[in-house]
């Protein structure tokens, strides 16, 4: 049986998709990148905010057409849309043959083979190092999910409803998976979870993320490596965590810390706590501890009760913080979130205008930050030919996470003129800067280290979108 996958949403959804693919491949089923050739199509959905829900529904309808024009006999829908509309989804969309919830991933083989989810007890799920998995992120970069669920009470977020309470993977399970990936030639591992900074708390592990990062940094490899983690909760960023990042060269000097707002009034209604001055002091401490660190954050505009003064405070905060990367998201009034019941809703046009204004503020900051990098040299991870143009290759610095940040465009291959290899670490000089991306030249020849074997299994029609503000 040939099975094709579409994965929507954040990297955490992508890992779930890779595990489902692994279960099918380990049972002898063939994976295909062509939906017209698939006997079964699986769509792993996201529905944390309205745009993600709409994208999921549109993709399901698009894939359903292959039941008429292709070989597909079954259309399976998995993920968060299933959790949100499990009782009504198949009634409203008869094109769907079966659904698989976020805690039913291991049922995917049976559901694809029979077209039926037989139900039964469902327990909180989290994959482990022995779970079969097919990587789809290329031959040199991979994600590892170290935790699932969330215990924070953020009023805008529905993650606890769909993903359950926070739970960490066993320490040695994560280390074993990372060791295997590095042994295969993976150059960069990105640790993910709804809140990575809470890792190990449920296992009674003090400073769990810092301890884990230090252990991963000690894994011996035949090649240079990067270890990155995403999605910090600001009040869980400890000094030990910062010291650990600073101490180990292989830990990316990068902090992804969604702050969501700077106004104490708005943060209180979000049930996030803190305020802009606290965040500024934290950012100052991060930069003092980790020289050259890149800091990314995300913010929500138009949250219920956000006044013009609150928004101005957010703009002033952004100007003071001078963050390297920022994502700005419009508030999405999800009917299952606690914020849905709040009063003082902000109208759609105001939300749109505030997003445009805040992005304009950040654009100037990002452009100035990038301009200061012109003439400097960095270590770069080569990604491959640019999808934008055949004339350029792309790479990333430690301060650029995959998918969500800008990239480095390579317009000069260096002294030898030889085409670089994806997965190489090279020295890179910045020669030009745009608002979000860098342009430059390679300075060294590069060591032709072996990459892992090409993976024939790719997710068909990858539609993974940039992480949303709701991921923390």
C-alpha positions in Angstrom: 0.0 0.0 0.0 1.3 3.5 -0.9 0.7 6.2 1.6 1.2 9.9 1.1 1.3 12.5 3.9 0.6 16.2 4.2 1.8 17.9 7.4 0.4 21.3 8.5 1.4 23.5 11.4 4.5 23.7 13.6 7.6 21.4 13.8 5.9 19.5 16.7 3.2 18.4 14.2 5.9 17.5 11.8 7.6 15.1 14.3 4.2 13.4 14.8 3.9 13.0 11.0 7.4 11.5 10.8 6.5 9.0 13.6 3.3 8.0 11.7 5.4 7.6 8.6 7.9 5.4 10.5 5.2 3.1 11.8 3.9 2.6 8.3 7.3 2.1 6.7 8.3 -0.4 9.4 5.2 -2.5 8.6 6.2 -2.7 4.9 4.1 0.1 3.5 5.5 2.4 0.8 5.6 6.1 1.2 5.1 8.3 -1.8 5.6 12.0 -2.5 2.9 12.0 -5.2 -0.7 12.3 -4.0 -2.0 11.0 -7.3 -0.1 7.7 -6.7 -1.2 7.2 -3.1 -3.7 4.5 -2.1 -4.1 6.3 1.2 -3.6 10.0 2.0 -3.0 11.2 5.5 -3.4 14.9 6.4 -2.0 15.9 9.8 -3.8 19.1 10.8 -3.3 22.2 12.9 -6.2 24.2 14.4 -4.7 26.4 17.1 -5.9 29.6 15.4 -8.4 30.3 12.6 -6.0 30.6 9.7 -4.5 27.2 10.6 -8.0 25.7 10.8 -8.9 27.1 7.4 -5.7 25.9 5.9 -6.4 22.4 7.3 -9.9 22.3 6.0 -8.8 23.5 2.5 -6.0 21.0 2.4 -8.4 18.1 3.3 -10.7 19.2 0.5 -7.8 19.4 -1.9 -6.5 16.0 -1.0 -10.1 14.5 -1.2 -10.1 15.3 -5.0 -7.5 12.5 -5.5 -10.2 10.0 -4.5 -11.7 10.8 -7.8 -8.7 11.7 -10.0 -6.0 9.4 -8.5 -5.7 6.0 -6.8 -6.6 7.1 -3.3 -9.2 4.9 -1.7 -9.0 6.4 1.8 -8.5 9.9 3.2 -7.3 9.9 6.9 -7.3 13.1 9.0 -5.0 13.4 12.1 -3.9 16.0 14.5 -5.4 18.9 16.4 -8.4 19.5 14.1 -9.5 16.0 15.0 -9.3 16.8 18.7 -11.2 20.1 18.3 -14.0 18.7 16.1 -13.8 14.9 16.7 -17.6 14.5 17.1 -18.6 16.6 14.1 -15.6 16.4 11.6 -16.7 13.3 9.6 -20.4 14.5 9.6 -19.4 17.9 8.3 -16.8 16.5 5.9 -18.0 13.1 4.5 -14.9 13.0 2.3 -13.0 11.8 5.4 -12.8 8.1 5.9 -11.3 8.0 9.4 -9.7 10.3 12.0 -6.7 9.8 14.3 -6.3 12.0 17.4 -3.1 13.5 18.8 -2.9 10.6 21.3 -3.7 7.9 18.8 -0.6 8.1 16.5 0.3 4.5 17.0 -3.0 3.5 15.5 -2.1 4.9 12.1 -1.2 1.6 10.6 -4.4 -0.1 11.5 -6.5 2.9 10.5 -4.7 3.1 7.1 -5.1 -0.6 6.4 -8.8 -0.9 7.5 -10.1 2.7 7.1 -11.6 2.4 10.5 -10.5 3.8 13.9 -11.8 1.2 16.3 -11.5 3.6 19.3 -10.8 2.2 22.7 -9.0 3.8 25.7 -6.7 6.7 24.9 -3.8 7.7 27.1 -1.5 10.7 26.8 1.0 9.9 24.0 4.7 10.9 23.6 7.0 9.1 21.2 10.4 7.8 22.4 13.8 6.7 21.0 12.5 3.3 19.9 9.6 4.7 18.0 10.1 4.2 14.3 10.5 7.5 12.5 11.1 8.7 9.0 12.9 12.0 8.8 11.6 14.5 6.3 13.7 17.6 7.1 16.6 16.8 4.8 19.8 15.0 5.4 21.5 17.3 7.9 18.9 18.8 10.2 16.3 17.2 12.5 13.8 17.9 15.3 13.5 16.0 18.6 10.4 16.5 20.6 11.5 16.4 24.3 8.1 17.0 25.9 4.4 17.2 25.1 1.4 19.1 26.5 1.4 22.2 28.7 0.4 23.3 32.2 0.5 27.0 31.7 -2.9 28.8 32.1 -2.6 31.2 29.1 -6.1 32.4 28.3 -5.5 32.6 24.5 -4.2 29.0 24.2 -6.0 25.7 23.7 -3.0 23.4 23.7 -3.8 21.8 27.1 -7.2 20.8 25.6 -5.7 19.1 22.6 -2.4 17.9 23.9 -3.0 17.3 27.6 -0.9 18.0 30.6 2.8 18.6 30.4 4.9 15.5 30.2 8.7 15.0 29.6 10.4 12.3 27.7 12.9 10.2 29.7 16.3 11.8 29.8 18.2 8.9 28.4 15.6 8.4 25.6 16.4 11.9 24.3 20.1 11.4 24.6 19.9 8.0 22.8 17.9 9.5 19.9 20.2 12.4 19.6 23.2 10.1 19.6 21.7 8.0 16.8 20.9 11.0 14.7 24.4 12.5 15.0 25.9 9.0 14.2 23.8 9.1 11.0 25.4 12.4 10.0 22.8 14.8 11.2 24.5 18.2 11.8 21.8 20.1 13.6 19.3 19.0 16.2 16.4 21.3 17.3 14.8 20.4 20.6 11.1 21.2 20.6 8.1 21.0 22.9 5.2 23.4 23.9 7.5 24.6 26.7 11.0 23.2 26.5 12.1 25.2 29.6 9.9 23.1 31.8 11.7 19.9 30.6 12.2 17.4 33.4 10.1 19.1 36.1 7.6 16.3 36.1 10.5 13.8 36.4 11.8 15.7 39.5 14.9 16.8 37.4 16.2 20.1 38.6 17.3 22.5 35.8 16.4 19.7 33.4 16.9 21.6 30.1 20.3 22.9 31.1 21.4 19.4 32.2 20.1 17.9 29.0 21.8 20.5 26.8 25.1 19.9 28.6 24.8 16.2 28.0 23.9 16.5 24.3 26.9 18.9 23.9 29.1 16.0 25.2 28.1 13.5 22.5 31.1 12.7 20.4 30.7 13.2 16.6 33.0 12.9 13.6 31.7 16.3 12.5 30.8 19.7 13.9 27.3 19.9 15.4 24.7 22.3 16.6 22.1 21.8 19.3 19.3 24.3 19.4 16.1 24.5 21.5 12.9 26.4 20.8 10.1 27.9 22.7 11.2 29.2 26.1 8.8 30.4 28.7 10.3 33.6 30.1 10.0 33.0 33.8 11.7 29.6 33.3 14.9 31.0 31.8 17.4 30.3 34.6 20.9 31.6 35.0 22.1 27.9 34.8 20.4 27.6 31.5 22.1 30.7 30.1 25.5 29.7 31.5 25.2 26.3 29.9 24.5 27.8 26.5 27.4 30.1 26.8 29.8 27.3 27.9 29.3 24.9 25.1 30.3 25.8 21.5 27.9 23.3 20.0 24.9 24.8 21.6 23.4 27.4 19.3 23.6 30.9 20.7 19.9 31.4 20.1 16.9 32.1 22.4 13.3 31.7 21.1 11.2 33.2 23.8 7.6 34.2 22.9 6.7 37.1 25.2 3.3 37.7 23.7 3.1 41.4 24.9 4.8 44.0 27.1 1.8 45.7 28.8 1.2 44.4 32.3 -2.5 45.0 31.7 -2.6 42.7 28.7 -0.3 40.1 30.1 -2.5 39.9 33.2 -5.6 39.2 31.1 -3.5 36.6 29.2 -2.6 35.1 32.5 1.0 35.4 31.6 2.2 37.8 34.3 5.3 40.0 34.2 5.7 43.2 32.3 8.0 45.0 29.8 10.6 46.2 32.3 11.0 42.6 33.6 11.5 41.4 30.1 14.1 44.1 29.3 16.1 43.1 32.3 15.9 39.4 31.3 17.0 40.3 27.8 19.9 42.3 29.2 21.0 39.4 31.3 20.8 37.0 28.4 23.0 39.2 26.2 25.5 39.7 29.1 25.8 36.0 29.6 25.8 34.9 25.9 27.9 37.2 23.7 26.5 37.3 20.1 23.2 35.6 21.1 20.3 35.9 18.7 16.9 36.5 20.4 13.6 35.8 18.8 10.2 36.5 20.2 6.5 36.6 19.1 3.7 38.9 20.1 -0.1 39.0 19.8 -1.8 42.2 18.9 -5.5 42.9 19.4 -6.0 40.8 22.5 -9.3 41.6 24.3 -8.8 44.7 26.4 -5.6 45.9 24.5 -6.0 49.7 24.5 -4.1 52.2 22.3 -1.9 52.9 25.2 -1.2 49.2 25.7 -0.2 48.9 22.1 2.0 52.0 22.2 3.7 50.4 25.2 4.4 47.3 23.1 5.9 49.4 20.3 8.1 51.3 22.8 9.2 47.9 24.3 10.2 46.6 20.8 12.3 49.7 20.2 14.1 49.3 23.5 14.6 45.5 23.3 16.0 45.5 19.7 15.2 41.9 19.3 16.9 40.1 16.4 13.8 38.3 15.1 10.1 38.9 15.8 6.8 37.3 14.8 3.6 39.3 15.1 0.3 37.5 15.2 -3.3 38.8 15.1 -5.4 37.7 18.1 -7.6 34.8 17.1 -10.8 34.5 19.1 -11.0 30.8 19.5 -14.4 29.7 20.9 -12.8 27.0 23.2 -10.2 29.4 24.7 -10.7 31.2 28.0 -10.0 34.5 26.3 -13.2 34.0 24.1 -15.2 35.0 27.2 -13.4 38.2 27.8 -14.9 41.6 27.1 -13.5 44.6 25.3 -12.9 42.8 22.0 -10.7 44.7 19.5 -12.2 45.0 16.0 -10.5 43.3 13.0 -9.4 46.5 11.2 -7.6 47.8 14.3 -5.9 44.4 14.8 -4.7 44.4 11.2 -3.4 48.0 11.5 -1.6 47.3 14.7 0.1 44.3 13.3 1.3 46.3 10.3 2.6 49.1 12.5 4.4 46.7 14.9 6.0 44.8 12.0 7.2 48.2 10.5 8.8 49.0 13.9 10.6 45.6 13.8 11.6 45.9 10.2 13.7 49.0 10.9 15.3 47.2 13.9 16.1 44.1 11.9 17.5 46.1 9.0 19.8 48.0 11.3 20.9 44.8 13.1 21.7 43.0 9.8 23.5 46.1 8.4 25.9 45.9 11.4 26.9 42.4 10.4 28.3 43.4 7.0 32.0 42.6 6.9 31.8 40.1 9.8 32.6 36.4 9.5 30.6 33.5 10.9 30.2 29.8 10.8 27.5 28.8 8.4 25.5 25.6 7.9 25.0 25.1 4.2 21.4 24.2 3.3 21.5 23.8 -0.5 20.4 25.6 -3.7 18.0 28.4 -3.0 14.3 27.8 -4.0 14.2 31.5 -4.8 16.8 31.4 -7.6 19.2 29.0 -9.3 22.0 31.5 -9.0 22.3 31.4 -5.2 22.7 28.8 -2.5 21.4 29.2 1.1 22.7 28.6 4.5 22.0 29.6 8.1 23.9 31.0 11.1 23.5 29.8 14.6 21.2 32.7 15.1 18.9 31.6 12.4 16.5 28.7 13.2 15.2 26.6 10.3 11.9 27.7 8.7 11.1 30.6 11.0 14.0 33.0 10.5 15.8 34.7 7.6 18.6 32.9 5.7 22.1 33.6 4.3 22.3 33.7 0.5 25.7 32.5 -0.8 26.7 34.3 -4.0 30.4 33.4 -4.0 31.6 29.8 -3.4 35.1 30.9 -2.1 38.7 30.4 -3.1 38.2 27.0 -4.9 35.0 28.0 -6.6 33.7 24.5 -5.9 30.0 24.1 -5.3 29.4 23.6 -1.5 27.6 20.5 -0.1 24.4 20.6 1.9 25.3 20.0 5.5 28.8 21.5 5.4 29.9 24.0 8.0 31.7 26.8 6.2 33.2 30.2 7.1 31.0 32.9 5.7 31.6 36.7 5.3 28.6 39.0 5.1 28.9 41.4 2.2 25.3 42.7 2.0 22.2 42.9 4.2 18.5 43.1 3.6 15.7 43.7 6.2 15.6 40.0 7.1 18.3 38.1 5.1 22.1 38.3 4.7 24.2 37.9 1.5 27.8 36.9 1.4 30.7 34.7 0.4 32.3 31.5 1.5 35.9 31.9 2.7 37.2 28.4 3.1 37.4 25.3 0.9 35.3 23.1 3.2 35.8 19.6 4.4 33.9 17.0 2.3 32.5 15.1 5.2 30.0 12.3 4.4 26.3 13.1 4.8 23.8 10.4 5.8 22.4 8.3 2.9 19.6 10.1 1.0 16.2 9.4 2.5 13.8 8.2 -0.2 10.8 9.0 2.1 9.7 12.6 2.0 6.4 14.1 3.1 4.4 14.9 0.0 3.4 18.5 -0.4 4.9 19.8 2.8 2.9 22.7 4.0 4.4 23.3 7.4 3.8 26.9 8.3 5.7 29.1 10.6 5.2 28.5 14.3 2.3 30.5 15.7 2.1 32.6 18.9 0.0 29.9 20.4 2.9 27.5 20.8 3.8 28.8 24.2 
